């Protein structure tokens, strides 16, 4: 059996998720928390990148970025709303 991808879903509007959200934010390069960040979708691929905010039409692009990061160790270039993890940092 191959590797298993575990997906954790957190609602950052819930009190129980605030600690996890704050920890992830502290591990991202150049990320500065803004008040309205909590109001948009936030995807994190642990150890690779975090993407804050996206449109429904970007789903296939995000899936491709996740696949390339996991299978080919290719992390997408930094772009607006996309942040890399700090070197050697991971959530778990």
Beta strands, then each sheet from edge to edge (+ up, - down):
strand 1: 42-45
strand 2: 49-52
strand 3: 82-84
sheet 1: 1+ 2- 3+
end
